[in-house]
């Protein structure tokens, strides 16, 4: 009679190997499913972001009118920008707009946030009214203020006339157009700063404020030594956000002034659009766009380094 074979048994090593294989197969299946869900977004990002960025970078080294075959010109577009007075004026207008818009929007946002952080009647309504202009599109803002600031039939000059002030050109006056755009941008952009500061003010530790008051700190000292230092990370974020927005302003300029009068409101992004789609010098416009991109990169890196520096100093002191 033949002997009965012993039942098959797995060693601990075999069990571990099979478990590891099953785990790897499950991980591969999960990865495949994840890529299946993510792939549409990846394709959209590649098609609308990465590919245009690379294409425009190559375009900046070519003479291209978007119609006839282009030719390679190397750095000629960038050299021409350095000598172009119109581009220089666009840079000056953009820097002036940014230098005024960023600190004013930050300060007004903080001031309004501190006012609206109190327990007052209908505070929710006031907060909503402050934030509503931010969600209005720049195109709608431009159309609205084009009517309000119209030199002949606008409501602004009607009010000034009743006050005995002579009519103003506003958006049609080279000396007033950029300040008028600044006021419109402050009206719409300050609301974002208010909302962010409101959220940050409500996170200021009450125990810290109470301790400062017990030590005899007044409102000014409380603001200077407690509130503002606590809001530093939020302020850094808002400064960077507002700088980027002000350097990229376009819609409002396009709707209201078309870069005029006499180029007084031509900013860098409008200059890029004008060169690429009005003058059909796409390579030249792409070069201007990359000058702006480089400026934004410098601002972002510089802000990040400036934010890290106080922490590094504090760590060095602690050591």
C-alpha positions as a Markdown table, in Angstrom:
| # | Residue | x | y | z |
|---|---|---|---|---|
| 1 | Unk | 0.0 | 0.0 | 0.0 |
| 2 | Unk | 1.4 | 3.4 | -1.1 |
| 3 | Unk | 2.2 | 5.8 | 1.7 |
| 4 | Unk | -0.2 | 8.8 | 2.1 |
| 5 | Unk | 1.7 | 12.1 | 1.1 |
| 6 | Unk | 2.1 | 14.7 | 3.9 |
| 7 | Unk | -0.2 | 17.7 | 3.6 |
| 8 | Unk | 1.3 | 20.7 | 1.9 |
| 9 | Unk | 2.5 | 23.4 | 4.3 |
| 10 | Unk | 4.0 | 26.9 | 3.8 |
| 11 | Unk | 6.9 | 28.1 | 5.7 |
| 12 | Unk | 6.9 | 31.6 | 7.2 |
| 13 | Unk | 9.2 | 32.8 | 4.5 |
| 14 | Unk | 6.8 | 31.6 | 1.8 |
| 15 | Unk | 3.9 | 33.3 | 3.5 |
| 16 | Unk | 5.8 | 36.6 | 3.8 |
| 17 | Unk | 6.7 | 36.4 | 0.1 |
| 18 | Unk | 3.1 | 35.8 | -1.0 |
| 19 | Unk | 1.8 | 38.5 | 1.2 |
| 20 | Unk | 4.4 | 40.9 | -0.2 |
| 21 | Unk | 3.4 | 40.0 | -3.7 |
| 22 | Unk | -0.3 | 40.5 | -3.0 |
| 23 | Unk | 0.5 | 43.8 | -1.4 |
| 24 | Unk | 2.4 | 45.0 | -4.4 |
| 25 | Unk | -0.4 | 43.9 | -6.8 |
| 26 | Unk | -2.9 | 45.8 | -4.7 |
| 27 | Unk | -0.7 | 48.8 | -4.7 |
| 28 | Unk | -0.3 | 48.7 | -8.4 |
| 29 | Unk | -4.1 | 48.4 | -8.9 |
| 30 | Unk | -4.7 | 51.4 | -6.5 |
| 31 | Unk | -2.1 | 53.4 | -8.4 |
| 32 | Unk | -3.7 | 52.6 | -11.7 |
| 33 | Unk | -7.1 | 53.6 | -10.5 |
| 34 | Unk | -5.7 | 56.8 | -9.0 |
| 35 | Unk | -4.0 | 57.8 | -12.3 |
| 36 | Unk | -7.2 | 57.0 | -14.0 |
| 37 | Unk | -9.0 | 59.6 | -11.9 |
| 38 | Unk | -6.1 | 62.2 | -12.1 |
| 39 | Unk | -5.2 | 61.8 | -15.8 |
| 40 | Unk | -7.9 | 64.2 | -17.1 |
| 41 | Unk | -6.7 | 67.0 | -14.8 |
| 42 | Unk | -3.1 | 66.2 | -15.7 |
| 43 | Unk | -3.9 | 66.5 | -19.4 |
| 44 | Unk | -5.7 | 69.8 | -18.9 |
| 45 | Unk | -2.8 | 71.2 | -16.9 |
| 46 | Unk | -0.3 | 70.0 | -19.5 |
| 47 | Unk | -2.4 | 71.4 | -22.4 |
| 48 | Unk | -3.3 | 74.7 | -20.8 |
| 49 | Unk | -0.2 | 75.5 | -18.6 |
| 50 | Unk | 3.0 | 73.5 | -19.2 |
| 51 | Unk | 2.8 | 73.4 | -23.0 |
| 52 | Unk | 2.0 | 77.1 | -23.5 |
| 53 | Unk | 4.7 | 78.0 | -21.0 |
| 54 | Unk | 7.4 | 76.1 | -23.0 |
| 55 | Unk | 6.0 | 77.2 | -26.3 |
| 56 | Unk | 6.0 | 80.9 | -25.3 |
| 57 | Unk | 9.6 | 80.6 | -24.0 |
| 58 | Unk | 10.7 | 79.3 | -27.4 |
| 59 | Unk | 8.6 | 81.9 | -29.1 |
| 60 | Unk | 10.4 | 84.7 | -27.2 |
| 61 | Unk | 13.6 | 83.8 | -29.1 |
| 62 | Unk | 11.9 | 84.0 | -32.5 |
| 63 | Unk | 10.5 | 86.6 | -34.8 |
| 64 | Unk | 6.9 | 85.5 | -35.2 |
| 65 | Unk | 3.7 | 87.2 | -36.3 |
| 66 | Unk | 1.5 | 84.1 | -35.8 |
| 67 | Unk | 0.9 | 83.9 | -39.5 |
| 68 | Unk | 4.0 | 83.5 | -41.6 |
| 69 | Unk | 6.8 | 81.1 | -40.7 |
| 70 | Unk | 9.0 | 82.3 | -37.8 |
| 71 | Unk | 12.7 | 82.7 | -37.7 |
| 72 | Unk | 15.2 | 82.3 | -34.8 |
| 73 | Unk | 16.6 | 85.7 | -33.5 |
| 74 | Unk | 18.1 | 84.6 | -30.2 |
| 75 | Unk | 18.2 | 87.4 | -27.6 |
| 76 | Unk | 17.3 | 90.1 | -30.1 |
| 77 | Unk | 13.8 | 90.5 | -28.7 |
| 78 | Unk | 15.2 | 91.0 | -25.2 |
| 79 | Unk | 17.8 | 93.5 | -26.4 |
| 80 | Unk | 15.0 | 95.4 | -28.2 |
| 81 | Unk | 13.0 | 95.5 | -25.0 |
| 82 | Unk | 15.8 | 97.1 | -23.1 |
| 83 | Unk | 15.9 | 100.0 | -25.6 |
| 84 | Unk | 12.1 | 100.3 | -26.2 |
| 85 | Unk | 10.8 | 103.5 | -24.6 |
| 86 | Unk | 7.2 | 102.2 | -24.7 |
| 87 | Unk | 8.2 | 99.1 | -22.7 |
| 88 | Unk | 10.1 | 101.4 | -20.2 |
| 89 | Unk | 7.0 | 103.5 | -19.8 |
| 90 | Unk | 4.9 | 100.3 | -19.2 |
| 91 | Unk | 7.4 | 99.1 | -16.5 |
| 92 | Unk | 7.3 | 102.5 | -14.8 |
| 93 | Unk | 3.5 | 102.6 | -14.8 |
| 94 | Unk | 3.4 | 99.1 | -13.4 |
| 95 | Unk | 5.9 | 99.8 | -10.7 |
| 96 | Unk | 4.1 | 103.0 | -9.7 |
| 97 | Unk | 0.8 | 101.3 | -9.6 |
| 98 | Unk | 2.2 | 98.4 | -7.5 |
| 99 | Unk | 4.0 | 100.8 | -5.1 |
| 100 | Unk | 0.8 | 102.6 | -4.4 |
| 101 | Unk | -1.7 | 99.7 | -4.5 |
| 102 | Unk | 0.0 | 97.2 | -2.3 |
| 103 | Unk | 0.6 | 99.3 | 0.9 |
| 104 | Unk | -2.7 | 101.2 | 0.5 |
| 105 | Unk | -4.8 | 98.0 | 0.1 |
| 106 | Unk | -3.0 | 96.3 | 3.0 |
| 107 | Unk | -3.4 | 99.3 | 5.4 |
| 108 | Unk | -7.1 | 99.9 | 4.4 |
| 109 | Unk | -7.8 | 96.2 | 4.7 |
| 110 | Unk | -6.3 | 96.0 | 8.2 |
| 111 | Unk | -8.1 | 99.2 | 9.3 |
| 112 | Unk | -11.5 | 98.0 | 8.1 |
| 113 | Unk | -10.9 | 94.5 | 9.5 |
| 114 | Unk | -10.2 | 96.0 | 13.0 |
| 115 | Unk | -13.3 | 98.1 | 12.7 |
| 116 | Unk | -15.5 | 95.1 | 11.6 |
| 117 | Unk | -13.9 | 92.8 | 14.2 |
| 118 | Unk | -16.0 | 94.5 | 16.9 |
| 119 | Unk | -19.4 | 93.5 | 18.1 |
| 120 | Unk | -21.6 | 96.1 | 16.4 |
| 121 | Unk | -25.1 | 96.0 | 15.1 |
| 122 | Unk | -25.4 | 94.6 | 11.5 |
| 123 | Unk | -21.7 | 93.7 | 11.4 |
| 124 | Unk | -22.5 | 90.8 | 9.1 |
| 125 | Unk | -24.1 | 93.1 | 6.6 |
| 126 | Unk | -21.1 | 95.5 | 6.7 |
| 127 | Unk | -18.7 | 92.6 | 6.2 |
| 128 | Unk | -20.7 | 91.4 | 3.2 |
| 129 | Unk | -20.8 | 94.9 | 1.6 |
| 130 | Unk | -17.0 | 95.3 | 2.0 |
| 131 | Unk | -16.3 | 91.9 | 0.3 |
| 132 | Unk | -18.9 | 92.2 | -2.5 |
| 133 | Unk | -16.7 | 94.4 | -4.8 |
| 134 | Unk | -14.0 | 91.7 | -4.7 |
| 135 | Unk | -16.2 | 89.1 | -6.4 |
| 136 | Unk | -17.3 | 91.5 | -9.1 |
| 137 | Unk | -15.3 | 90.8 | -12.3 |
| 138 | Unk | -12.8 | 93.4 | -13.5 |
| 139 | Unk | -14.8 | 93.8 | -16.7 |
| 140 | Unk | -17.9 | 94.7 | -14.9 |
| 141 | Unk | -16.0 | 97.1 | -12.7 |
| 142 | Unk | -14.5 | 98.8 | -15.8 |
| 143 | Unk | -17.8 | 99.2 | -17.4 |
| 144 | Unk | -19.4 | 100.6 | -14.2 |
| 145 | Unk | -16.7 | 103.1 | -13.5 |
| 146 | Unk | -16.5 | 104.2 | -17.2 |
| 147 | Unk | -20.0 | 105.5 | -16.8 |
| 148 | Unk | -19.4 | 107.0 | -13.3 |
| 149 | Unk | -16.1 | 108.7 | -14.4 |
| 150 | Unk | -17.3 | 109.8 | -17.8 |
| 151 | Unk | -16.1 | 113.4 | -18.2 |
| 152 | Unk | -19.4 | 114.7 | -19.7 |
| 153 | Unk | -22.2 | 112.6 | -18.3 |
| 154 | Unk | -20.6 | 110.8 | -15.4 |
| 155 | Unk | -22.0 | 110.9 | -11.9 |
| 156 | Unk | -18.6 | 111.9 | -10.4 |
| 157 | Unk | -18.5 | 115.2 | -12.4 |
| 158 | Unk | -22.1 | 115.8 | -11.6 |
| 159 | Unk | -21.3 | 115.7 | -7.8 |
| 160 | Unk | -18.2 | 117.8 | -8.3 |
| 161 | Unk | -20.3 | 120.4 | -10.2 |
| 162 | Unk | -22.7 | 120.7 | -7.3 |
| 163 | Unk | -19.7 | 121.2 | -5.0 |
| 164 | Unk | -18.4 | 124.0 | -7.2 |
| 165 | Unk | -15.5 | 122.0 | -8.6 |
| 166 | Unk | -14.7 | 122.2 | -12.3 |
| 167 | Unk | -15.2 | 118.9 | -14.3 |
| 168 | Unk | -12.3 | 116.5 | -14.3 |
| 169 | Unk | -11.0 | 114.2 | -17.1 |
| 170 | Unk | -10.4 | 111.2 | -14.9 |
| 171 | Unk | -9.8 | 108.3 | -17.3 |
| 172 | Unk | -9.3 | 110.6 | -20.2 |
| 173 | Unk | -6.7 | 112.8 | -18.5 |
| 174 | Unk | -3.1 | 111.5 | -18.7 |
| 175 | Unk | -2.4 | 112.8 | -15.2 |
| 176 | Unk | -5.5 | 111.3 | -13.6 |
| 177 | Unk | -6.0 | 108.0 | -15.5 |
| 178 | Unk | -3.6 | 105.9 | -13.5 |
| 179 | Unk | -4.7 | 107.3 | -10.1 |
| 180 | Unk | -8.3 | 106.7 | -11.1 |
| 181 | Unk | -7.5 | 103.0 | -11.9 |
| 182 | Unk | -5.8 | 102.8 | -8.6 |
| 183 | Unk | -8.9 | 104.0 | -6.8 |
| 184 | Unk | -11.0 | 101.4 | -8.7 |
| 185 | Unk | -8.6 | 98.6 | -7.8 |
| 186 | Unk | -8.6 | 99.6 | -4.2 |
| 187 | Unk | -12.4 | 99.6 | -4.1 |
| 188 | Unk | -12.4 | 96.0 | -5.4 |
| 189 | Unk | -9.2 | 94.5 | -4.0 |
| 190 | Unk | -9.3 | 95.7 | -0.4 |
| 191 | Unk | -12.2 | 93.4 | 0.4 |
| 192 | Unk | -10.0 | 90.3 | 0.1 |
| 193 | Unk | -7.5 | 91.8 | 2.6 |
| 194 | Unk | -10.4 | 92.6 | 5.0 |
| 195 | Unk | -11.6 | 89.0 | 5.0 |
| 196 | Unk | -8.2 | 87.5 | 5.5 |
| 197 | Unk | -7.3 | 89.9 | 8.3 |
| 198 | Unk | -10.7 | 89.3 | 10.0 |
| 199 | Unk | -10.0 | 85.6 | 10.1 |
| 200 | Unk | -6.5 | 86.3 | 11.5 |
| 201 | Unk | -7.7 | 88.8 | 14.1 |
| 202 | Unk | -10.1 | 86.2 | 15.5 |
| 203 | Unk | -7.2 | 83.8 | 16.0 |
| 204 | Unk | -5.2 | 86.3 | 18.1 |
| 205 | Unk | -4.9 | 84.6 | 21.5 |
| 206 | Unk | -7.3 | 86.3 | 23.9 |
| 207 | Unk | -5.0 | 85.4 | 26.8 |
| 208 | Unk | -2.1 | 87.3 | 25.2 |
| 209 | Unk | -4.3 | 90.4 | 24.7 |
| 210 | Unk | -5.6 | 90.2 | 28.3 |
| 211 | Unk | -2.0 | 89.8 | 29.7 |
| 212 | Unk | -0.9 | 92.9 | 27.8 |
| 213 | Unk | -3.9 | 94.9 | 29.1 |
| 214 | Unk | -3.1 | 93.8 | 32.7 |
| 215 | Unk | 0.5 | 95.0 | 32.1 |
| 216 | Unk | -1.0 | 98.5 | 31.3 |
| 217 | Unk | -0.6 | 98.3 | 27.5 |
| 218 | Unk | -2.8 | 100.9 | 25.7 |
| 219 | Unk | -4.5 | 100.5 | 22.3 |
| 220 | Unk | -1.4 | 101.6 | 20.4 |
| 221 | Unk | 1.0 | 99.4 | 22.3 |
| 222 | Unk | -1.4 | 96.5 | 22.0 |
| 223 | Unk | -1.6 | 97.0 | 18.3 |
| 224 | Unk | 2.2 | 97.4 | 17.9 |
| 225 | Unk | 3.5 | 94.7 | 20.2 |
| 226 | Unk | 0.7 | 92.1 | 20.1 |
| 227 | Unk | -1.6 | 92.3 | 17.2 |
| 228 | Unk | 0.8 | 93.2 | 14.4 |
| 229 | Unk | 3.4 | 90.6 | 15.3 |
| 230 | Unk | 0.7 | 88.0 | 15.4 |
| 231 | Unk | -0.5 | 89.0 | 12.0 |
| 232 | Unk | 3.0 | 89.0 | 10.4 |
| 233 | Unk | 2.6 | 85.7 | 8.4 |
| 234 | Unk | -0.8 | 86.9 | 7.1 |
| 235 | Unk | 0.7 | 90.2 | 6.1 |
| 236 | Unk | 3.5 | 88.6 | 4.2 |
| 237 | Unk | 1.0 | 86.4 | 2.4 |
| 238 | Unk | -1.2 | 89.4 | 1.5 |
| 239 | Unk | 1.8 | 91.5 | 0.4 |
| 240 | Unk | 2.9 | 88.8 | -2.0 |
| 241 | Unk | -0.6 | 88.2 | -3.2 |
| 242 | Unk | -1.3 | 91.9 | -3.9 |
| 243 | Unk | 2.1 | 92.4 | -5.6 |
| 244 | Unk | 1.4 | 89.5 | -8.0 |
| 245 | Unk | -2.1 | 90.9 | -8.7 |
| 246 | Unk | -0.9 | 94.4 | -9.3 |
| 247 | Unk | 1.9 | 93.3 | -11.6 |
| 248 | Unk | -0.6 | 91.3 | -13.7 |
| 249 | Unk | -3.4 | 94.0 | -13.9 |
| 250 | Unk | -4.9 | 93.9 | -17.4 |
| 251 | Unk | -8.7 | 93.5 | -17.6 |
| 252 | Unk | -9.4 | 96.9 | -15.9 |
| 253 | Unk | -7.0 | 98.7 | -18.2 |
| 254 | Unk | -8.4 | 97.0 | -21.3 |
| 255 | Unk | -12.0 | 97.9 | -20.5 |
| 256 | Unk | -11.5 | 101.5 | -19.4 |
| 257 | Unk | -8.5 | 103.2 | -21.1 |
| 258 | Unk | -6.9 | 100.7 | -23.6 |
| 259 | Unk | -3.5 | 101.8 | -22.2 |
| 260 | Unk | -4.2 | 105.5 | -22.8 |
| 261 | Unk | -4.3 | 108.4 | -22.8 |
| 262 | Unk | -0.8 | 108.8 | -24.2 |
| 263 | Unk | 0.3 | 105.5 | -22.7 |
| 264 | Unk | -0.2 | 106.8 | -19.2 |
| 265 | Unk | -2.0 | 103.5 | -18.2 |
| 266 | Unk | -0.1 | 101.0 | -20.3 |
| 267 | Unk | 1.1 | 98.3 | -17.9 |
| 268 | Unk | 3.3 | 95.3 | -18.7 |
| 269 | Unk | 0.5 | 92.8 | -19.3 |
| 270 | Unk | -1.3 | 95.2 | -21.6 |
| 271 | Unk | 1.9 | 95.8 | -23.4 |
| 272 | Unk | 2.3 | 92.1 | -23.9 |
| 273 | Unk | -1.2 | 91.8 | -25.3 |
| 274 | Unk | -0.7 | 94.8 | -27.6 |
| 275 | Unk | 2.5 | 93.5 | -29.1 |
| 276 | Unk | 1.2 | 90.0 | -29.6 |
| 277 | Unk | -2.4 | 90.5 | -30.7 |
| 278 | Unk | -2.5 | 94.1 | -32.0 |
| 279 | Unk | 0.9 | 94.6 | -33.6 |
| 280 | Unk | 1.3 | 90.9 | -34.4 |
| 281 | Unk | 4.8 | 90.7 | -33.0 |
| 282 | Unk | 4.2 | 87.6 | -30.9 |
| 283 | Unk | 7.9 | 86.8 | -30.2 |
| 284 | Unk | 8.5 | 90.3 | -28.9 |
| 285 | Unk | 5.4 | 90.1 | -26.7 |
| 286 | Unk | 6.5 | 86.7 | -25.4 |
| 287 | Unk | 9.9 | 88.2 | -24.4 |
| 288 | Unk | 8.1 | 90.9 | -22.5 |
| 289 | Unk | 5.9 | 88.3 | -20.8 |
| 290 | Unk | 9.0 | 86.4 | -19.6 |
| 291 | Unk | 10.5 | 89.6 | -18.2 |
| 292 | Unk | 7.4 | 89.9 | -16.1 |
| 293 | Unk | 7.6 | 86.2 | -15.2 |
| 294 | Unk | 11.2 | 86.7 | -14.0 |
| 295 | Unk | 10.1 | 89.7 | -12.0 |
| 296 | Unk | 7.3 | 87.7 | -10.3 |
| 297 | Unk | 9.8 | 84.9 | -9.6 |
| 298 | Unk | 12.2 | 87.3 | -8.0 |
| 299 | Unk | 9.3 | 88.8 | -5.9 |
| 300 | Unk | 8.2 | 85.3 | -4.8 |
| 301 | Unk | 11.7 | 84.1 | -3.8 |
| 302 | Unk | 12.6 | 87.3 | -2.2 |
| 303 | Unk | 9.4 | 87.3 | -0.1 |
| 304 | Unk | 10.0 | 83.7 | 1.0 |
| 305 | Unk | 13.6 | 84.5 | 2.0 |
| 306 | Unk | 12.5 | 87.6 | 3.9 |
| 307 | Unk | 9.9 | 85.5 | 5.7 |
| 308 | Unk | 12.5 | 82.9 | 6.7 |
| 309 | Unk | 15.1 | 85.3 | 7.9 |
| 310 | Unk | 13.4 | 86.4 | 11.2 |
| 311 | Unk | 12.9 | 82.8 | 12.1 |
| 312 | Unk | 16.5 | 82.0 | 11.4 |
| 313 | Unk | 17.7 | 84.9 | 13.6 |
| 314 | Unk | 15.4 | 83.8 | 16.4 |
| 315 | Unk | 16.7 | 80.2 | 16.2 |
| 316 | Unk | 20.3 | 81.5 | 16.2 |
| 317 | Unk | 19.5 | 83.6 | 19.4 |
| 318 | Unk | 18.0 | 80.6 | 21.0 |
| 319 | Unk | 21.0 | 78.5 | 20.4 |
